[in-house]
C-alpha cells in the first residue's frame, strides 16, 4: 500500500472517529449546589438524569471556593493562579486597580481562554446565557449570543432561549447559569427549609430542561453537564469571627482586597513578616506567606494573590470590622479550604456520548474544559485538566486527534 493511500485511510479513520461525538454540548451551572443537597429532599428529575447518565459523589473544586474563580476555572481548565481570576474581589498591583464582580475590562480576563473562545476560533457557533466572563471580550472574541447578567430573568425563559439556540441558530456549545440555590443558601443556611424548597425548584428546572430538549428532538444530539462552583456552610457573624485588628497594628496594612472565610492582605512595604508574626497562634485561622501556601491549593503564582493570605477554620470568618460583620444577616457562606466536604459541588452528565447509570471517583473542575473540547471535537488550549479522569464517563471512548494525528498528553 502506498504511503499516500495509507494517509488517506488514516485521515478517514480519524474523521469517522471524531464523528462518534455529536459535537453539541450544554454546560449548566446551579450556583452553590452543595454535593449533598440531593439527599435532603426528593429530586425525581435529578434521579432520572443520573439513571440515564453519569453522577459523581461530588466534584473537587478549586481554591478559593468562590463563584467567579471557580466558574472561570471550569470554563478554561486552568487553576485560579493560572487564569488570574483569583477571587470575586481582587487588587492588581500592576494595574493599581481593583476588581469586582461588575468588572468588564478585558485586561482582567485574558489569562485564560474560555471554552466559547476555543470553540468559536475553531468555527463553532457559541452561546452563553450567563457565566462569569461571558459579558467580556476575551482575546478579541465574544460568544455569538450572550446577555448582560440580570438575576431576575426567569429560569424557564433562560432554558427556552438556550434550547432555541440549538434548534434554530446552529449553536454547538452553550452555557446556562442559575444563581440558585446559592442565594437562598446565603440567606437562610444550608439546612433550612427554604433551601430544601429551592432544591425542589431547581429539580423542576432540570426536568423542564430535559423535557424541552425532548420536545425539540434534541435529547439524542446534545450532551448535558450539570454542575456547580462550590458548596455552602453555616456561619455565625457574631460568635465565630476573628477580627485581625485585635492582633495587628492596622497601620502596617496597606489594603485588604477580600475577607470572610479567607482574607488577603497587601502589607505596607516591609511589614509582611510583622503581620504574620502578630497573627501566629491566633485560634481558628491559619496565616501564610503567599509563597508558603500549600501546593495542593495551586494558589501562589499570580500577582493578584496578596503577600499575606489567611484561611479560616470551617464556619469561621475573618474581618477588619466585627461590628459591621455582626450586622450582616447572612446565615451561610463559602470560600473555605476546598478539601472540606461542605465546599464540594455536584457533577452529573447525560447525553448520547455519556454512559448510563454510571458513577466513578470525583474529578477536578479543571477537567471539565478538556472533556468539553473532546465532546465538541475541537482542540483544547493548554490547560490543567486531565482526560484520564473523565474518559471513563464516555461510551466507547474514541481516539482524540490532534493536529499531528496523535492523541494529546493528558
Secondary structure, 3 states (H helix, E strand, C coil): CCHHHHHHHHHHHHHHHHCCCCCCEEEEEECCCEHHHHHCCCCHHHHHHHHCEEECCCEECCCCCCHHHHHHHHHHCCCHHHHCCCCCCEEECCCCEEECCCCCCHHHCCCCCCHHHHHHHCCCEEEEECCCCCCCCECCECCCEECCCCCCCCHHHHHHHHHHHHHHCCEEEEEEEECCCHHHHHHHCCCCHHHHHHHHHHHHHHHHHHHHHHHCCCCCCCEEEEECCCCCEECCCCCCEEEHHHCCCHHHEEEEEECECEEEEEECCCCHHHHHHHHCCCCCEEEEEHHHCCHHHCCCCCCCCCCEEEEECCCCEEECCHHHHHCCCCCEECCCCCCCHHHCECEEEECCCECCCECCCCCECCHHHHHHHHHHCCCCCCCCCCCCCCHHHECCCCCCCCCCCCCCCC
